[in-house]
């Protein structure tokens, strides 16, 4: 039995999953909880937020995020790639700074213009 909190909507349902011969879920208030629980048990994913170094801007760091969730197991490796990257100003919100990071189909995108 595993307990988890669904993070797909603002309700934050506290759920209990029995993962035996038959998948049993209790506590979800919508269908999003079913998909979240299955994904969380098989291959948990999260959207990564971080900062990347930028040259030629008034600030030294630019906030970024992944364009879609990536496997939690790759988080440290993606952070390492972001830490080694430096971009040049100007950058606009939504600009792709690193494309298809580690083959995940997720791009590292700017979340602020500088």
C-alpha positions as CSV (number, residue, x, y, z in Angstrom):
1,X,0.0,0.0,0.0
2,X,1.3,3.4,-0.9
3,X,0.0,6.8,0.0
4,X,0.4,9.8,-2.3
5,X,-1.0,13.3,-2.9
6,X,-2.1,14.0,-6.4
7,X,-0.5,17.2,-7.8
8,X,-2.4,17.5,-11.1
9,X,-5.1,19.9,-9.9
10,X,-5.6,22.3,-7.0
11,X,-7.6,19.7,-5.0
12,X,-4.5,17.8,-3.9
13,X,-6.3,14.6,-3.2
14,X,-4.8,12.3,-0.6
15,X,-4.9,8.9,-2.2
16,X,-4.1,5.3,-1.2
17,X,-2.9,2.8,-3.9
18,X,-2.9,-0.9,-3.5
19,X,-0.6,-2.3,-6.1
20,X,-1.1,-6.0,-6.1
21,X,-2.7,-8.3,-8.7
22,X,-5.3,-5.6,-9.3
23,X,-4.7,-1.8,-9.2
24,X,-6.9,-0.3,-6.5
25,X,-7.1,3.5,-5.9
26,X,-8.9,5.3,-3.1
27,X,-9.3,9.0,-2.3
28,X,-9.2,10.5,-5.8
29,X,-11.9,13.0,-6.6
30,X,-11.4,13.0,-10.4
31,X,-10.0,10.9,-13.2
32,X,-6.7,12.8,-13.2
33,X,-5.9,11.0,-9.9
34,X,-6.0,7.6,-11.7
35,X,-3.5,8.7,-14.4
36,X,-1.3,10.4,-11.8
37,X,-1.1,7.3,-9.5
38,X,-0.3,4.9,-12.4
39,X,2.4,7.2,-13.7
40,X,3.8,7.7,-10.2
41,X,4.1,4.0,-9.6
42,X,5.6,3.2,-13.0
43,X,7.8,6.2,-13.9
44,X,7.4,9.3,-11.8
45,X,7.7,12.6,-13.7
46,X,8.0,16.3,-12.7
47,X,8.4,19.6,-14.4
48,X,11.8,21.0,-13.5
49,X,12.3,24.6,-12.6
50,X,15.8,26.1,-12.3
51,X,18.0,29.0,-13.4
52,X,20.6,29.3,-16.1
53,X,23.5,31.7,-16.5
54,X,23.0,34.6,-18.9
55,X,25.5,37.1,-20.4
56,X,24.7,40.6,-21.3
57,X,21.6,41.1,-19.1
58,X,21.1,43.1,-15.9
59,X,20.8,39.9,-13.9
60,X,23.3,37.0,-13.9
61,X,20.7,34.2,-13.8
62,X,17.6,33.6,-15.9
63,X,14.7,31.4,-14.6
64,X,13.9,28.4,-16.8
65,X,11.7,25.3,-16.8
66,X,11.1,22.1,-18.8
67,X,8.4,22.4,-21.4
68,X,6.9,19.2,-20.1
69,X,7.5,16.8,-17.2
70,X,10.6,14.6,-17.3
71,X,11.4,11.4,-15.4
72,X,12.5,12.1,-11.8
73,X,15.4,9.7,-12.4
74,X,16.9,12.2,-14.9
75,X,16.6,15.4,-12.8
76,X,20.2,15.5,-11.5
77,X,21.6,14.9,-15.0
78,X,19.4,17.7,-16.5
79,X,20.4,20.1,-13.7
80,X,24.0,19.3,-14.5
81,X,23.4,20.2,-18.1
82,X,21.7,23.4,-17.1
83,X,24.5,24.3,-14.8
84,X,27.1,24.0,-17.6
85,X,25.1,26.2,-20.0
86,X,25.4,29.9,-20.5
87,X,23.1,31.9,-22.8
88,X,23.3,35.4,-24.2
89,X,20.9,38.2,-23.9
90,X,18.3,39.0,-25.3
91,X,16.0,36.2,-24.4
92,X,12.2,36.2,-24.5
93,X,9.8,34.2,-22.4
94,X,9.2,30.8,-24.1
95,X,12.5,30.8,-26.0
96,X,14.0,27.3,-26.2
97,X,17.4,27.4,-24.7
98,X,18.2,23.7,-24.7
99,X,16.3,21.5,-27.1
100,X,15.2,17.9,-26.4
101,X,17.3,17.6,-23.3
102,X,18.6,14.0,-22.8
103,X,16.1,12.8,-25.5
104,X,13.1,13.4,-23.2
105,X,11.3,15.6,-25.8
106,X,11.4,18.3,-23.2
107,X,12.9,21.6,-24.0
108,X,14.5,24.0,-21.4
109,X,12.6,27.2,-21.9
110,X,13.0,30.8,-20.5
111,X,10.3,31.9,-18.1
112,X,11.4,35.5,-18.1
113,X,12.5,38.0,-20.8
114,X,16.0,39.5,-20.3
